[in-house]
């Protein structure tokens, strides 16, 4: 993986919509789009002389971007640099402390080591791990890692990163709790980035403040996966130029495959909020707001099937507005900045092709907590 591959858009939403239009000035093209020629809804927020951001074309990519997979990729690069720092310098052991958080708990002091970085600055690594048997097949595992960087500059070559010098600042925390028994398991993994910045000297840089929580709950009848990404700010830049920015992003997704009387019932929900500015939006800022969470239940038994419902809106700083409303079928309406309305229609019933929960790099392994394979 290279630095330019951080912006991931790996998932799509397969949607079914109903087509309707009560305008007298409408036409249906070969692709099934209903195009309505009208005037701007608000002359103060639209400018026909400027090109409109094509929200109807980029909606799935934007929603995928806001899922926050950039955080996992950034952690992967951080681990590569941290491993290089540990391999090229000696450590000094510092007094440890007993770690206790909302996720993990230990009774003995943690291991705490400080490393002088190759071209200045420091890296401090705090780690602890314990597995306890609670009798029979039941056990609990706690794992914790903290990396703190202070103007840490190191050189790297021959890896997934481009050869060169890199500076690290801020901190990254990884913590996971696992409880396993014969009846099932519970797993909660949280990664936190506090004022974290990774910068190639005289090159691209990445900044992140936020957290990611991945959850897995299994028993003999079901398996529930959860992804909660909270990004206060994510920034990609080159020199003084910002290329991608997220602000106040919330992504929540939950999947619950349930086995009932020989049939499989899949319950799914998703919520997305936040602001995106980047190449997809041609530099305009897009604000995504979920008014009602999207939920859906699909089953081989019609008795357990519940139709897709939910409402989401994407607004562009150029004046464009796209609305996605589901009530059994999903209607998508786009009012562009030049006043043109586009309504989408497909022939099949709506389904979500939801994103996988993902993976958080932790230590020398990747913490995979989804039923399918890891997302990257």
NORCOR-V230417 format. One record per backbone hydrogen bond with DSSP energy under -0.5 kcal/mol. NH is the residue of the N-H (numbers start at 0). CO is the residue of the C=O. If there is no record, write none. Layout:
NH:CO
NH:CO
This chain:
4:1
5:2
7:5
13:11
14:12
19:17
26:34
28:26
28:32
31:28
33:342
34:26
34:32
35:33
35:340
36:24
36:34
37:35
44:41
45:41
49:46
54:52
56:53
57:53
58:54
61:57
62:58
63:59
64:60
65:61
66:63
67:64
70:67
71:67
72:68
73:69
74:70
75:71
76:72
77:73
78:74
79:75
80:76
81:77
82:78
83:79
84:80
85:81
86:82
87:83
87:84
88:84
91:113
93:111
98:96
100:103
105:98
109:96
110:126
111:93
112:124
113:91
114:122
115:89
116:114
116:120
118:152
119:116
121:149
122:114
123:147
124:112
125:145
126:110
127:143
129:141
131:139
133:137
137:134
138:179
139:131
140:177
141:129
142:175
143:127
144:173
145:125
146:171
147:123
148:169
149:121
151:167
152:119
152:150
153:165
155:163
163:155
165:153
166:198
167:151
168:196
169:148
170:193
171:146
172:191
173:144
174:189
175:142
176:187
177:140
178:185
179:138
180:183
183:180
184:217
185:178
186:215
187:176
188:213
189:174
190:211
191:172
192:209
193:170
193:191
194:192
195:207
196:168
197:205
198:166
199:203
200:164
200:198
202:199
204:236
205:197
206:234
207:195
208:232
209:192
210:229
211:190
212:227
213:188
214:225
215:186
216:223
217:184
218:221
219:182
222:256
223:216
224:254
225:214
226:252
227:212
228:250
229:210
230:228
230:248
231:208
231:229
232:208
233:245
234:206
235:243
236:204
237:240
238:202
240:237
241:239
242:235
243:235
244:276
245:233
246:274
247:231
248:230
249:272
250:228
251:270
252:226
253:268
254:224
255:266
256:222
257:255
257:264
258:220
259:257
259:262
262:259
264:257
264:262
265:263
265:297
266:255
266:264
267:295
268:253
269:293
270:251
272:249
273:287
274:246
275:285
276:244
277:283
280:277
281:278
282:277
283:280
285:275
285:283
286:314
287:273
287:285
288:312
290:288
290:310
291:310
293:269
294:308
295:267
296:305
297:265
299:263
301:299
303:300
304:301
305:296
307:327
308:294
309:325
310:291
311:323
312:288
313:321
314:286
315:319
316:284
318:315
320:334
321:313
322:332
323:311
324:322
324:330
325:309
326:328
327:307
328:326
329:15
330:324
330:328
331:343
332:322
333:341
334:320
335:333
335:339
338:335
340:35
341:333
342:33
343:331
345:16
350:13
353:351
359:366
360:358
361:364
364:361
366:359
366:364
367:365
368:357
368:366
